[in-house]
Amino acid sequence: MTLEQQDKKYVLQTYARNYTNFVKGVGSTLYDDEGKDYIDFASGIGVNSVGHGHPILVEAIAQQAQSIIHISNLQVIEPQAKLAQKIVELSGYDMGIFFANSGAEANEGAIKIARKYGETQFEKKRYKVITLEHSFHGRTITTVKATGQESFHTPHFSPYPDGFSYEKSIADVYKAIDSETVAVLIELVQGEGGVEPFDKAEIQNLSAHLKSKDILLIVDEVQTGVYRTGEFLASNLYEIEPDIITLAKGLGGGMPIGAVMTTHKEILTFGEHGSTFGGNYLSSRAGLAVLEILSSLDDEGIIDEMHLYFSQKSKQLVQRYPKLFDKEVGLGLMRGLRAKDAQIQSAIVQNCMSQGLIVLKAGRNTVRFLPSITISKDEIDEGFRRFEKAINTL
Ligand SMILES: *Cc1c(COP(=O)(O)O)cnc(C)c1O
């Protein structure tokens, strides 16, 4: 049986998978089982924040695995407490953290915190959460309902939880607020929706308005967090003070970990929320290593340098190939090229793969780049050389 046959026979077919069998990764280069190399502009959908096989991360995981992998959240977990402190310090916000295992789970935690806040802090219960069209917040029944894309709300999975509504734009959020609104949940750069950054002043105004109404601002930083946009959090870049922030993807460098952080440290009490795996020894230790690596790169100014270098290269493509692309979009190392249509988008992603370059799709027509934060100039150069080869044939 081939690997493809084995996968198709035994794994539930929920992904339109590519069947290249990768066996090794070094930095931002991956190797398949035939020895062919690929430049990785996807980093496992923004997860491999420090690339593949980073020695500090590998050493941390190996050491931790040799001592303790997991006990449970019934005991104090030293690397978890350290990771929480590190995240809070890097964020600059006075918040407390709950650890989960994924982005969707972190968002579930955020929604629970908001719901309890709405239940306990007002005379009349507030429970409604406003999100945006083209947003993406996860795949659980609740977070899929929070996701502002009708195609995700198929009747197959109904009934969905009540209390979610979607607005077309930030400006529309103001009109949608009513006396039962408890929170607004947004990404600052919509990732899955098409790499769409929001305007800084618009977000700052919304944030101030919500504060004046005692409505919580939840920022889903599952994709934008952990230096993806240049700062530790996109919320830092936008200079806002959200009530709740969620993290996941890049935080563990590939180890599954999610986090919800909030200024409302007393809202949840014993037993109201929990997770068997969340923030265990192994994933927390990995998170610490990731933050150690990235915060020192940030201090040296290397993260800013790399995202400028990367974005210059991707912007040049729009000038050189105006027949293929409308514009270049994104923030930091979260970038996209708006293709003229979905057909061009698909052809590019496929051609890139044959040229030895991994890129992603986003939205209906965006080719998305989410390289690791530690990608080198050489890998960026080689990646864009391969990208041009891939689009030259179109
Ligand atoms: C990926 C993503 C999620 C979901 O994360 P999972 O780990 O797949 O559950 C939620 N929100 C945003 C913004 C994301 O990019």
The ligand as an ORCA input file, in Angstrom:
! r2SCAN-3c Opt
* xyz 0 1
  C      -5.964     29.203     12.663
  C      -6.864     30.164     13.341
  C      -7.792     29.751     14.314
  C      -8.009     28.305     14.651
  O      -6.903     27.708     15.239
  P      -6.856     26.110     15.434
  O      -5.563     25.898     16.168
  O      -6.877     25.503     14.084
  O      -8.027     25.728     16.237
  C      -8.546     30.712     14.955
  N      -8.406     32.018     14.663
  C      -7.526     32.455     13.740
  C      -7.401     33.906     13.465
  C      -6.733     31.540     13.038
  O      -5.884     31.972     12.093
*
